[in-house]
Amino acid sequence: MIRAFNPKSIAAPAGTYIHGIEVPANARLLFVSGQVGRRPDGTVPGSIEEQSEATWRNIAGVLEEAGMGIGDIVKITSFVTRSENLPKYGAVRDRYLAAHRPTSTLLVIQGLARPELLVEVEAFAAKV
């Protein structure tokens, strides 16, 4: 059984995440490489909303291929290149996560591997 931890001895999470998750021995683990807003045809849309959608669709596709889903994510790390894009990225992320709360790190960075990329997300999933 995967256990979540939000100790009352520290401040509550400031967003759509939980402070800690314990994965039991013998759980299946899946490490999803950083996914960017690239569509299946290789194109990269121009807006943060479209790139965020493509990023999360890509994550969902990798999870599905492995017999997992969004609810199996235990950790995400999000990289966004512009702080003004955080609300728009967050809205897409929150829609995909719904009520699920993985652990999470969010970074605003100077850039990604290609200048047109605005967001990248890596994920770790576990299934008991």
C-alpha positions, 0 to 999 in steps of 0.5 A: 500500500502506498502511504502519503504523508502531510505532517501537521508539524510543517506548513500545509502544501502550497498547491496540488501535491503532498509532502511525502509518499512511501512506496512499499517493497515489490511495487512496480516502479516506472520512471518517465523521462522529461516530457515536453509539449511535442505532439505525436507528429513532432510539432511544438505548439506555440502557447503554454496551454497547448504545450502543457496539454501535449506534455500531460498527454505524453505522460498519460501515454507512457503510463498507459503503455505501462499499464498505469495511470495518472493516479499511480504517479508518486512524484513529478518535477515540472520545469517552466521557462517563464514565471508568468506561465505558472497559472496556465501550466498549473491549470492544465496540471491540476485538470490532469491530476484532478484529486490525485496528489503526488509529491512535486517539485516546480522550477522556473528555469532559464531555458530547456533544450530547445528555445521553443519549449516552454515546459517539461515534466518528469514523473515517477509512478508506482503500482502495488 
